[in-house]
Amino acid sequence: MRRLIRPDWTNNILNISATLAEWLGAPNDNAVLPELQAMLERDPRNVVYICMDGMGMNPLECNLPSDNFLRTHVTRVLTSTFPSTTTNATTSLCTNKLPLEHGWLGWSLHFDQIGRNVDIYTGRDSQTGEEVQFDSGLYDDGDCYFYHGTRTDYSVHTVFPKYVTCDPSRNTVIGSVDEFFDAVTALCRSEGKHFIYAYCPEPDGTMHEYGVTCPATSKLLRHISAKLRALAQEMTDTLLIVSADHGQVDVTGYVEWGEDNELNELLECPPYLDSRSPCFKVKKGQKARFARLFREKYGEDFVLFRTRDLIARNYFGDRGGYAYMLGDFVASGTYTNKIMILPKKDPHYHKGHHTALTKEMLVPLILIDCDREHKPKRNAKIK
């Protein structure tokens, strides 16, 4: 079996936030990235962090040639969080907190106090779709590190879709990719010094729908690259920091968990977390049997871990109080690239997906000093 890719908390997307937090004078307990730190020391007029959802190394390498603008500006390859999912990764990026510190560990979490699995972004029961009103007890995902900086020479702005929790007085709401780049451009053009935290939900949505290696994704990534190049060539005294929350892989097949009555009967609740990294709460006295049967049936497509082993090995970070959310076992999809269809109303049969410890864990750190991107102007002709 090919090697699984574990989070490296000294070479991780979280370290982007740690470096930016230190530069802004915000609290930070995480390692920083020296090459980013060196570029920030120049204090450019605009510092722009751009997170393109899902734009990991696998989608870039599958769809763009090696001499493409984005690929030629990759400074290093970082790891994502585990699970490598938007819920977990973007919360770490916004808060500068490890997964065990914020608790937003996956799309669906089980809450003992109400006896339900809940899709925490939407606040709905994972199985029925019913809206659930309760206090989750998770860290406030809107408490972003960049709101706590001591620097007063930079104004802080965000660019988010309408569903993201943020300070509305500092936010520009966007819908499309073009609206996203228009908003970033307008902020960079405005007077003063700016730190801009900008999140775009593409190309993740397109890849979920059509796959990683499809014409629609290739066209979109070329468009994103062209937009970033145009932004870089227009701006001066501006640093663009471009990365992703995770990557994606093409889905090759589906495991219908709801049809497995034998294993479902051993669980206290339906599986939760994410479809390429499900987690399981097992009935008392049934853990050994569950592990044996799971590996017999699904061992080719999923690696099953005891949760306590992953916690001991810092897969979710080395501090924080939310380990209890992770049940008894956590599985990770393998390089067969199958996903597990968990029991729920209207399940999604994605063509591209993420969350496991495979290639979707690798994301680029792209650093662009805009002053270096300007083409030399030709001498005007003398008439």
Contacts in CASP RR format, 6 or more apart in sequence:
PFRMAT RR
TARGET T0000
AUTHOR 0000-0000-0000
METHOD contacts of the structure
MODEL  1
MRRLIRPDWTNNILNISATLAEWLGAPNDNAVLPELQAMLERDPRNVVYI
CMDGMGMNPLECNLPSDNFLRTHVTRVLTSTFPSTTTNATTSLCTNKLPL
EHGWLGWSLHFDQIGRNVDIYTGRDSQTGEEVQFDSGLYDDGDCYFYHGT
RTDYSVHTVFPKYVTCDPSRNTVIGSVDEFFDAVTALCRSEGKHFIYAYC
PEPDGTMHEYGVTCPATSKLLRHISAKLRALAQEMTDTLLIVSADHGQVD
VTGYVEWGEDNELNELLECPPYLDSRSPCFKVKKGQKARFARLFREKYGE
DFVLFRTRDLIARNYFGDRGGYAYMLGDFVASGTYTNKIMILPKKDPHYH
KGHHTALTKEMLVPLILIDCDREHKPKRNAKIK
1 303 0 8 1.000
1 334 0 8 1.000
1 335 0 8 1.000
2 334 0 8 1.000
2 335 0 8 1.000
2 358 0 8 1.000
4 303 0 8 1.000
4 332 0 8 1.000
4 334 0 8 1.000
4 357 0 8 1.000
4 358 0 8 1.000
5 79 0 8 1.000
5 357 0 8 1.000
5 358 0 8 1.000
5 359 0 8 1.000
5 361 0 8 1.000
5 362 0 8 1.000
6 79 0 8 1.000
6 82 0 8 1.000
6 313 0 8 1.000
6 315 0 8 1.000
6 357 0 8 1.000
6 361 0 8 1.000
7 79 0 8 1.000
7 80 0 8 1.000
7 81 0 8 1.000
7 82 0 8 1.000
7 314 0 8 1.000
7 315 0 8 1.000
7 316 0 8 1.000
7 317 0 8 1.000
7 361 0 8 1.000
8 79 0 8 1.000
9 15 0 8 1.000
9 30 0 8 1.000
9 31 0 8 1.000
9 98 0 8 1.000
9 314 0 8 1.000
9 317 0 8 1.000
9 318 0 8 1.000
10 31 0 8 1.000
11 76 0 8 1.000
11 78 0 8 1.000
11 79 0 8 1.000
12 78 0 8 1.000
12 79 0 8 1.000
12 80 0 8 1.000
12 81 0 8 1.000
13 78 0 8 1.000
13 79 0 8 1.000
13 80 0 8 1.000
13 81 0 8 1.000
13 89 0 8 1.000
13 92 0 8 1.000
13 93 0 8 1.000
13 243 0 8 1.000
13 244 0 8 1.000
13 245 0 8 1.000
13 363 0 8 1.000
14 30 0 8 1.000
14 81 0 8 1.000
14 92 0 8 1.000
14 93 0 8 1.000
14 96 0 8 1.000
14 98 0 8 1.000
15 30 0 8 1.000
15 31 0 8 1.000
15 32 0 8 1.000
15 33 0 8 1.000
15 78 0 8 1.000
16 33 0 8 1.000
16 36 0 8 1.000
16 49 0 8 1.000
16 78 0 8 1.000
16 93 0 8 1.000
16 241 0 8 1.000
16 243 0 8 1.000
16 365 0 8 1.000
17 30 0 8 1.000
17 92 0 8 1.000
17 93 0 8 1.000
17 94 0 8 1.000
17 95 0 8 1.000
17 96 0 8 1.000
17 145 0 8 1.000
18 28 0 8 1.000
18 29 0 8 1.000
18 30 0 8 1.000
18 31 0 8 1.000
18 32 0 8 1.000
18 33 0 8 1.000
18 96 0 8 1.000
19 32 0 8 1.000
19 33 0 8 1.000
19 36 0 8 1.000
19 37 0 8 1.000
19 40 0 8 1.000
20 36 0 8 1.000
20 40 0 8 1.000
20 47 0 8 1.000
20 49 0 8 1.000
20 145 0 8 1.000
20 146 0 8 1.000
20 195 0 8 1.000
20 241 0 8 1.000
21 27 0 8 1.000
21 28 0 8 1.000
21 96 0 8 1.000
21 145 0 8 1.000
21 146 0 8 1.000
21 149 0 8 1.000
22 28 0 8 1.000
22 32 0 8 1.000
22 37 0 8 1.000
23 37 0 8 1.000
23 40 0 8 1.000
23 47 0 8 1.000
23 151 0 8 1.000
24 145 0 8 1.000
24 146 0 8 1.000
24 149 0 8 1.000
24 150 0 8 1.000
24 151 0 8 1.000
24 154 0 8 1.000
24 156 0 8 1.000
24 195 0 8 1.000
25 149 0 8 1.000
25 150 0 8 1.000
25 151 0 8 1.000
26 96 0 8 1.000
26 145 0 8 1.000
26 146 0 8 1.000
26 148 0 8 1.000
26 149 0 8 1.000
26 150 0 8 1.000
27 96 0 8 1.000
27 145 0 8 1.000
27 148 0 8 1.000
28 96 0 8 1.000
28 145 0 8 1.000
30 96 0 8 1.000
30 98 0 8 1.000
33 76 0 8 1.000
33 365 0 8 1.000
35 75 0 8 1.000
35 76 0 8 1.000
35 367 0 8 1.000
36 75 0 8 1.000
36 241 0 8 1.000
36 365 0 8 1.000
36 367 0 8 1.000
39 239 0 8 1.000
39 367 0 8 1.000
39 369 0 8 1.000
40 47 0 8 1.000
40 239 0 8 1.000
42 239 0 8 1.000
43 153 0 8 1.000
43 193 0 8 1.000
44 237 0 8 1.000
44 238 0 8 1.000
44 239 0 8 1.000
44 369 0 8 1.000
45 192 0 8 1.000
45 193 0 8 1.000
45 194 0 8 1.000
45 236 0 8 1.000
45 237 0 8 1.000
45 238 0 8 1.000
46 187 0 8 1.000
46 188 0 8 1.000
46 193 0 8 1.000
46 194 0 8 1.000
46 196 0 8 1.000
46 235 0 8 1.000
46 237 0 8 1.000
46 238 0 8 1.000
46 239 0 8 1.000
47 154 0 8 1.000
47 194 0 8 1.000
47 195 0 8 1.000
47 196 0 8 1.000
47 238 0 8 1.000
47 239 0 8 1.000
47 241 0 8 1.000
48 184 0 8 1.000
48 188 0 8 1.000
48 194 0 8 1.000
48 195 0 8 1.000
48 196 0 8 1.000
48 198 0 8 1.000
48 238 0 8 1.000
48 239 0 8 1.000
48 240 0 8 1.000
48 241 0 8 1.000
49 195 0 8 1.000
49 196 0 8 1.000
49 197 0 8 1.000
49 198 0 8 1.000
49 241 0 8 1.000
49 243 0 8 1.000
50 184 0 8 1.000
50 198 0 8 1.000
50 200 0 8 1.000
50 228 0 8 1.000
50 240 0 8 1.000
50 241 0 8 1.000
50 242 0 8 1.000
50 243 0 8 1.000
51 90 0 8 1.000
51 93 0 8 1.000
51 198 0 8 1.000
51 199 0 8 1.000
51 200 0 8 1.000
51 243 0 8 1.000
51 244 0 8 1.000
51 245 0 8 1.000
52 200 0 8 1.000
52 202 0 8 1.000
52 203 0 8 1.000
52 224 0 8 1.000
52 242 0 8 1.000
52 243 0 8 1.000
52 244 0 8 1.000
53 86 0 8 1.000
53 90 0 8 1.000
53 199 0 8 1.000
53 200 0 8 1.000
53 201 0 8 1.000
53 202 0 8 1.000
53 203 0 8 1.000
53 204 0 8 1.000
53 205 0 8 1.000
53 244 0 8 1.000
53 245 0 8 1.000
54 86 0 8 1.000
54 203 0 8 1.000
54 204 0 8 1.000
54 207 0 8 1.000
54 244 0 8 1.000
54 245 0 8 1.000
54 246 0 8 1.000
54 247 0 8 1.000
54 248 0 8 1.000
54 354 0 8 1.000
54 363 0 8 1.000
55 203 0 8 1.000
55 204 0 8 1.000
55 221 0 8 1.000
55 224 0 8 1.000
55 243 0 8 1.000
55 244 0 8 1.000
55 247 0 8 1.000
55 363 0 8 1.000
55 364 0 8 1.000
56 244 0 8 1.000
56 246 0 8 1.000
56 247 0 8 1.000
56 248 0 8 1.000
56 360 0 8 1.000
56 362 0 8 1.000
56 363 0 8 1.000
56 364 0 8 1.000
57 74 0 8 1.000
57 77 0 8 1.000
57 247 0 8 1.000
57 359 0 8 1.000
57 362 0 8 1.000
57 363 0 8 1.000
57 364 0 8 1.000
58 212 0 8 1.000
58 247 0 8 1.000
58 248 0 8 1.000
58 249 0 8 1.000
58 359 0 8 1.000
58 360 0 8 1.000
58 362 0 8 1.000
59 203 0 8 1.000
59 207 0 8 1.000
59 212 0 8 1.000
59 217 0 8 1.000
59 221 0 8 1.000
59 247 0 8 1.000
59 248 0 8 1.000
60 68 0 8 1.000
60 70 0 8 1.000
60 71 0 8 1.000
60 74 0 8 1.000
60 221 0 8 1.000
60 364 0 8 1.000
61 71 0 8 1.000
62 212 0 8 1.000
62 213 0 8 1.000
63 212 0 8 1.000
63 213 0 8 1.000
63 217 0 8 1.000
63 218 0 8 1.000
63 221 0 8 1.000
63 222 0 8 1.000
64 70 0 8 1.000
64 71 0 8 1.000
64 218 0 8 1.000
64 221 0 8 1.000
64 222 0 8 1.000
64 225 0 8 1.000
65 71 0 8 1.000
66 72 0 8 1.000
68 222 0 8 1.000
68 225 0 8 1.000
69 225 0 8 1.000
69 226 0 8 1.000
69 228 0 8 1.000
69 229 0 8 1.000
70 221 0 8 1.000
70 224 0 8 1.000
70 225 0 8 1.000
70 228 0 8 1.000
70 242 0 8 1.000
70 364 0 8 1.000
70 366 0 8 1.000
73 242 0 8 1.000
73 366 0 8 1.000
73 367 0 8 1.000
73 368 0 8 1.000
74 364 0 8 1.000
74 365 0 8 1.000
74 366 0 8 1.000
75 364 0 8 1.000
75 365 0 8 1.000
75 366 0 8 1.000
75 367 0 8 1.000
76 364 0 8 1.000
76 365 0 8 1.000
77 362 0 8 1.000
77 363 0 8 1.000
77 364 0 8 1.000
77 365 0 8 1.000
78 243 0 8 1.000
78 362 0 8 1.000
78 363 0 8 1.000
78 364 0 8 1.000
78 365 0 8 1.000
79 361 0 8 1.000
79 362 0 8 1.000
79 363 0 8 1.000
80 89 0 8 1.000
80 244 0 8 1.000
80 245 0 8 1.000
80 246 0 8 1.000
80 247 0 8 1.000
80 360 0 8 1.000
80 361 0 8 1.000
80 362 0 8 1.000
80 363 0 8 1.000
81 88 0 8 1.000
81 89 0 8 1.000
81 92 0 8 1.000
81 99 0 8 1.000
81 246 0 8 1.000
81 316 0 8 1.000
82 88 0 8 1.000
82 99 0 8 1.000
82 277 0 8 1.000
82 310 0 8 1.000
82 315 0 8 1.000
82 316 0 8 1.000
82 332 0 8 1.000
82 357 0 8 1.000
82 361 0 8 1.000
83 105 0 8 1.000
83 106 0 8 1.000
83 273 0 8 1.000
83 274 0 8 1.000
83 276 0 8 1.000
83 277 0 8 1.000
83 355 0 8 1.000
83 356 0 8 1.000
84 245 0 8 1.000
84 246 0 8 1.000
84 247 0 8 1.000
84 277 0 8 1.000
84 354 0 8 1.000
84 355 0 8 1.000
84 356 0 8 1.000
84 357 0 8 1.000
84 360 0 8 1.000
84 361 0 8 1.000
85 106 0 8 1.000
85 107 0 8 1.000
85 245 0 8 1.000
85 246 0 8 1.000
85 274 0 8 1.000
85 277 0 8 1.000
85 354 0 8 1.000
85 355 0 8 1.000
86 204 0 8 1.000
86 245 0 8 1.000
86 246 0 8 1.000
87 104 0 8 1.000
87 105 0 8 1.000
87 106 0 8 1.000
87 107 0 8 1.000
87 120 0 8 1.000
87 121 0 8 1.000
87 274 0 8 1.000
88 99 0 8 1.000
88 104 0 8 1.000
88 105 0 8 1.000
88 106 0 8 1.000
89 245 0 8 1.000
89 246 0 8 1.000
90 199 0 8 1.000
90 245 0 8 1.000
91 97 0 8 1.000
91 99 0 8 1.000
91 102 0 8 1.000
91 103 0 8 1.000
91 104 0 8 1.000
91 139 0 8 1.000
91 141 0 8 1.000
92 98 0 8 1.000
92 99 0 8 1.000
92 102 0 8 1.000
93 245 0 8 1.000
94 141 0 8 1.000
94 142 0 8 1.000
94 144 0 8 1.000
94 145 0 8 1.000
94 197 0 8 1.000
95 101 0 8 1.000
95 102 0 8 1.000
95 139 0 8 1.000
95 141 0 8 1.000
95 142 0 8 1.000
95 143 0 8 1.000
95 144 0 8 1.000
95 145 0 8 1.000
96 145 0 8 1.000
97 139 0 8 1.000
98 316 0 8 1.000
98 317 0 8 1.000
98 318 0 8 1.000
98 319 0 8 1.000
98 320 0 8 1.000
99 105 0 8 1.000
99 316 0 8 1.000
99 317 0 8 1.000
99 322 0 8 1.000
100 311 0 8 1.000
100 316 0 8 1.000
100 317 0 8 1.000
100 319 0 8 1.000
100 320 0 8 1.000
100 321 0 8 1.000
100 322 0 8 1.000
100 323 0 8 1.000
101 139 0 8 1.000
101 317 0 8 1.000
101 319 0 8 1.000
101 320 0 8 1.000
101 321 0 8 1.000
101 322 0 8 1.000
102 138 0 8 1.000
102 139 0 8 1.000
102 141 0 8 1.000
102 322 0 8 1.000
103 109 0 8 1.000
103 138 0 8 1.000
103 139 0 8 1.000
103 321 0 8 1.000
103 322 0 8 1.000
103 325 0 8 1.000
104 120 0 8 1.000
104 138 0 8 1.000
104 139 0 8 1.000
104 141 0 8 1.000
105 273 0 8 1.000
105 316 0 8 1.000
105 322 0 8 1.000
105 325 0 8 1.000
105 326 0 8 1.000
106 120 0 8 1.000
106 273 0 8 1.000
106 274 0 8 1.000
106 277 0 8 1.000
106 355 0 8 1.000
107 119 0 8 1.000
107 120 0 8 1.000
107 121 0 8 1.000
107 273 0 8 1.000
107 274 0 8 1.000
108 117 0 8 1.000
108 118 0 8 1.000
108 119 0 8 1.000
108 120 0 8 1.000
108 126 0 8 1.000
108 272 0 8 1.000
108 273 0 8 1.000
108 274 0 8 1.000
108 342 0 8 1.000
108 344 0 8 1.000
109 117 0 8 1.000
109 118 0 8 1.000
109 120 0 8 1.000
109 136 0 8 1.000
109 272 0 8 1.000
109 273 0 8 1.000
109 325 0 8 1.000
110 116 0 8 1.000
110 117 0 8 1.000
110 118 0 8 1.000
110 269 0 8 1.000
110 272 0 8 1.000
110 281 0 8 1.000
110 325 0 8 1.000
110 327 0 8 1.000
111 117 0 8 1.000
111 118 0 8 1.000
111 134 0 8 1.000
111 136 0 8 1.000
113 134 0 8 1.000
114 132 0 8 1.000
114 134 0 8 1.000
115 269 0 8 1.000
116 125 0 8 1.000
116 126 0 8 1.000
116 127 0 8 1.000
116 132 0 8 1.000
117 125 0 8 1.000
117 126 0 8 1.000
117 127 0 8 1.000
117 269 0 8 1.000
117 270 0 8 1.000
117 272 0 8 1.000
118 124 0 8 1.000
118 125 0 8 1.000
118 126 0 8 1.000
118 132 0 8 1.000
118 134 0 8 1.000
118 136 0 8 1.000
119 125 0 8 1.000
119 126 0 8 1.000
119 129 0 8 1.000
120 136 0 8 1.000
120 138 0 8 1.000
121 163 0 8 1.000
123 131 0 8 1.000
123 132 0 8 1.000
124 130 0 8 1.000
124 131 0 8 1.000
124 132 0 8 1.000
125 131 0 8 1.000
125 132 0 8 1.000
126 270 0 8 1.000
126 272 0 8 1.000
126 342 0 8 1.000
126 344 0 8 1.000
127 270 0 8 1.000
127 343 0 8 1.000
127 344 0 8 1.000
127 345 0 8 1.000
128 345 0 8 1.000
129 344 0 8 1.000
129 345 0 8 1.000
138 322 0 8 1.000
141 165 0 8 1.000
142 165 0 8 1.000
142 166 0 8 1.000
144 158 0 8 1.000
144 166 0 8 1.000
144 197 0 8 1.000
146 156 0 8 1.000
146 195 0 8 1.000
146 197 0 8 1.000
147 156 0 8 1.000
147 167 0 8 1.000
153 193 0 8 1.000
154 193 0 8 1.000
154 194 0 8 1.000
154 195 0 8 1.000
155 192 0 8 1.000
155 193 0 8 1.000
155 194 0 8 1.000
155 195 0 8 1.000
156 170 0 8 1.000
156 194 0 8 1.000
156 195 0 8 1.000
156 197 0 8 1.000
157 170 0 8 1.000
157 171 0 8 1.000
157 172 0 8 1.000
157 187 0 8 1.000
157 194 0 8 1.000
157 195 0 8 1.000
157 196 0 8 1.000
157 197 0 8 1.000
158 166 0 8 1.000
158 167 0 8 1.000
158 170 0 8 1.000
158 171 0 8 1.000
158 172 0 8 1.000
158 196 0 8 1.000
158 197 0 8 1.000
158 198 0 8 1.000
158 199 0 8 1.000
159 171 0 8 1.000
159 172 0 8 1.000
159 174 0 8 1.000
159 180 0 8 1.000
159 183 0 8 1.000
159 184 0 8 1.000
159 187 0 8 1.000
159 196 0 8 1.000
159 197 0 8 1.000
159 198 0 8 1.000
159 199 0 8 1.000
159 200 0 8 1.000
160 166 0 8 1.000
160 171 0 8 1.000
160 172 0 8 1.000
160 173 0 8 1.000
160 174 0 8 1.000
160 198 0 8 1.000
160 199 0 8 1.000
161 173 0 8 1.000
161 174 0 8 1.000
161 175 0 8 1.000
161 199 0 8 1.000
161 201 0 8 1.000
162 173 0 8 1.000
162 175 0 8 1.000
164 199 0 8 1.000
172 183 0 8 1.000
172 186 0 8 1.000
172 187 0 8 1.000
174 180 0 8 1.000
174 183 0 8 1.000
174 200 0 8 1.000
177 200 0 8 1.000
177 202 0 8 1.000
177 220 0 8 1.000
177 223 0 8 1.000
177 224 0 8 1.000
177 227 0 8 1.000
178 227 0 8 1.000
180 198 0 8 1.000
180 200 0 8 1.000
181 227 0 8 1.000
181 228 0 8 1.000
181 231 0 8 1.000
183 198 0 8 1.000
184 196 0 8 1.000
184 198 0 8 1.000
184 231 0 8 1.000
185 231 0 8 1.000
185 234 0 8 1.000
185 235 0 8 1.000
187 194 0 8 1.000
187 196 0 8 1.000
188 194 0 8 1.000
188 196 0 8 1.000
188 231 0 8 1.000
188 235 0 8 1.000
188 238 0 8 1.000
202 220 0 8 1.000
202 224 0 8 1.000
203 217 0 8 1.000
203 220 0 8 1.000
203 221 0 8 1.000
203 224 0 8 1.000
204 248 0 8 1.000
206 216 0 8 1.000
206 217 0 8 1.000
206 220 0 8 1.000
207 217 0 8 1.000
207 248 0 8 1.000
207 351 0 8 1.000
207 352 0 8 1.000
208 248 0 8 1.000
208 348 0 8 1.000
208 350 0 8 1.000
208 351 0 8 1.000
208 352 0 8 1.000
208 353 0 8 1.000
209 216 0 8 1.000
209 350 0 8 1.000
209 351 0 8 1.000
210 216 0 8 1.000
210 217 0 8 1.000
210 351 0 8 1.000
210 352 0 8 1.000
211 217 0 8 1.000
211 248 0 8 1.000
211 250 0 8 1.000
211 251 0 8 1.000
211 350 0 8 1.000
211 351 0 8 1.000
211 352 0 8 1.000
212 248 0 8 1.000
212 249 0 8 1.000
212 250 0 8 1.000
212 352 0 8 1.000
213 250 0 8 1.000
214 351 0 8 1.000
228 240 0 8 1.000
228 242 0 8 1.000
228 368 0 8 1.000
229 373 0 8 1.000
231 240 0 8 1.000
231 370 0 8 1.000
232 238 0 8 1.000
232 240 0 8 1.000
232 368 0 8 1.000
232 370 0 8 1.000
232 373 0 8 1.000
233 370 0 8 1.000
233 373 0 8 1.000
233 374 0 8 1.000
233 375 0 8 1.000
234 370 0 8 1.000
235 370 0 8 1.000
236 370 0 8 1.000
236 371 0 8 1.000
236 374 0 8 1.000
237 370 0 8 1.000
237 371 0 8 1.000
238 370 0 8 1.000
238 371 0 8 1.000
239 367 0 8 1.000
239 368 0 8 1.000
239 369 0 8 1.000
239 370 0 8 1.000
240 366 0 8 1.000
240 367 0 8 1.000
240 368 0 8 1.000
240 370 0 8 1.000
241 365 0 8 1.000
241 366 0 8 1.000
241 367 0 8 1.000
241 368 0 8 1.000
242 364 0 8 1.000
242 366 0 8 1.000
242 367 0 8 1.000
242 368 0 8 1.000
243 363 0 8 1.000
243 364 0 8 1.000
243 365 0 8 1.000
243 366 0 8 1.000
244 363 0 8 1.000
244 364 0 8 1.000
245 363 0 8 1.000
246 354 0 8 1.000
246 355 0 8 1.000
246 360 0 8 1.000
246 361 0 8 1.000
246 363 0 8 1.000
247 354 0 8 1.000
247 359 0 8 1.000
247 360 0 8 1.000
247 361 0 8 1.000
247 362 0 8 1.000
247 363 0 8 1.000
248 352 0 8 1.000
248 353 0 8 1.000
248 354 0 8 1.000
248 360 0 8 1.000
249 337 0 8 1.000
249 352 0 8 1.000
249 353 0 8 1.000
249 354 0 8 1.000
249 358 0 8 1.000
249 359 0 8 1.000
249 360 0 8 1.000
250 337 0 8 1.000
250 351 0 8 1.000
250 352 0 8 1.000
251 337 0 8 1.000
251 338 0 8 1.000
251 339 0 8 1.000
251 350 0 8 1.000
251 351 0 8 1.000
251 352 0 8 1.000
251 353 0 8 1.000
252 336 0 8 1.000
252 337 0 8 1.000
252 338 0 8 1.000
253 337 0 8 1.000
253 338 0 8 1.000
253 339 0 8 1.000
254 338 0 8 1.000
254 339 0 8 1.000
254 340 0 8 1.000
254 341 0 8 1.000
254 349 0 8 1.000
255 298 0 8 1.000
255 301 0 8 1.000
255 302 0 8 1.000
255 338 0 8 1.000
255 339 0 8 1.000
255 340 0 8 1.000
255 341 0 8 1.000
256 341 0 8 1.000
257 263 0 8 1.000
257 264 0 8 1.000
257 271 0 8 1.000
257 278 0 8 1.000
257 340 0 8 1.000
257 341 0 8 1.000
257 342 0 8 1.000
257 343 0 8 1.000
258 264 0 8 1.000
258 341 0 8 1.000
258 342 0 8 1.000
258 343 0 8 1.000
260 297 0 8 1.000
262 293 0 8 1.000
263 290 0 8 1.000
263 293 0 8 1.000
263 294 0 8 1.000
263 297 0 8 1.000
264 270 0 8 1.000
264 343 0 8 1.000
266 282 0 8 1.000
266 283 0 8 1.000
266 286 0 8 1.000
266 289 0 8 1.000
266 290 0 8 1.000
266 293 0 8 1.000
267 280 0 8 1.000
267 281 0 8 1.000
267 282 0 8 1.000
267 283 0 8 1.000
267 290 0 8 1.000
268 281 0 8 1.000
268 282 0 8 1.000
268 283 0 8 1.000
269 281 0 8 1.000
270 342 0 8 1.000
270 343 0 8 1.000
270 344 0 8 1.000
271 278 0 8 1.000
271 279 0 8 1.000
271 280 0 8 1.000
271 340 0 8 1.000
271 342 0 8 1.000
271 343 0 8 1.000
272 278 0 8 1.000
272 279 0 8 1.000
272 342 0 8 1.000
273 279 0 8 1.000
273 326 0 8 1.000
273 330 0 8 1.000
273 355 0 8 1.000
274 355 0 8 1.000
275 339 0 8 1.000
275 340 0 8 1.000
275 341 0 8 1.000
275 342 0 8 1.000
275 348 0 8 1.000
275 350 0 8 1.000
275 353 0 8 1.000
275 355 0 8 1.000
276 332 0 8 1.000
276 333 0 8 1.000
276 339 0 8 1.000
276 340 0 8 1.000
276 353 0 8 1.000
276 354 0 8 1.000
276 355 0 8 1.000
276 356 0 8 1.000
276 360 0 8 1.000
277 330 0 8 1.000
277 331 0 8 1.000
277 332 0 8 1.000
277 333 0 8 1.000
277 355 0 8 1.000
277 356 0 8 1.000
277 357 0 8 1.000
278 302 0 8 1.000
278 330 0 8 1.000
278 331 0 8 1.000
278 340 0 8 1.000
278 342 0 8 1.000
279 307 0 8 1.000
279 326 0 8 1.000
279 327 0 8 1.000
279 329 0 8 1.000
279 330 0 8 1.000
279 331 0 8 1.000
280 290 0 8 1.000
280 327 0 8 1.000
280 328 0 8 1.000
280 329 0 8 1.000
280 330 0 8 1.000
280 331 0 8 1.000
281 327 0 8 1.000
281 328 0 8 1.000
282 290 0 8 1.000
282 328 0 8 1.000
282 329 0 8 1.000
287 328 0 8 1.000
287 329 0 8 1.000
290 329 0 8 1.000
291 304 0 8 1.000
291 306 0 8 1.000
291 329 0 8 1.000
294 302 0 8 1.000
294 304 0 8 1.000
294 329 0 8 1.000
294 331 0 8 1.000
295 304 0 8 1.000
298 304 0 8 1.000
298 331 0 8 1.000
298 340 0 8 1.000
299 334 0 8 1.000
300 334 0 8 1.000
300 336 0 8 1.000
301 333 0 8 1.000
301 334 0 8 1.000
301 336 0 8 1.000
301 338 0 8 1.000
302 331 0 8 1.000
302 332 0 8 1.000
302 333 0 8 1.000
302 334 0 8 1.000
302 338 0 8 1.000
302 340 0 8 1.000
303 331 0 8 1.000
303 332 0 8 1.000
303 333 0 8 1.000
303 334 0 8 1.000
303 357 0 8 1.000
304 329 0 8 1.000
304 330 0 8 1.000
304 331 0 8 1.000
305 329 0 8 1.000
305 330 0 8 1.000
305 331 0 8 1.000
305 332 0 8 1.000
306 328 0 8 1.000
306 329 0 8 1.000
307 323 0 8 1.000
307 326 0 8 1.000
307 327 0 8 1.000
307 328 0 8 1.000
307 329 0 8 1.000
307 330 0 8 1.000
310 316 0 8 1.000
310 326 0 8 1.000
310 330 0 8 1.000
311 323 0 8 1.000
311 326 0 8 1.000
316 323 0 8 1.000
316 326 0 8 1.000
331 340 0 8 1.000
332 356 0 8 1.000
332 357 0 8 1.000
332 358 0 8 1.000
333 339 0 8 1.000
333 356 0 8 1.000
333 357 0 8 1.000
333 358 0 8 1.000
334 356 0 8 1.000
334 358 0 8 1.000
335 358 0 8 1.000
335 359 0 8 1.000
337 358 0 8 1.000
339 350 0 8 1.000
339 353 0 8 1.000
341 347 0 8 1.000
341 349 0 8 1.000
353 360 0 8 1.000
354 360 0 8 1.000
END
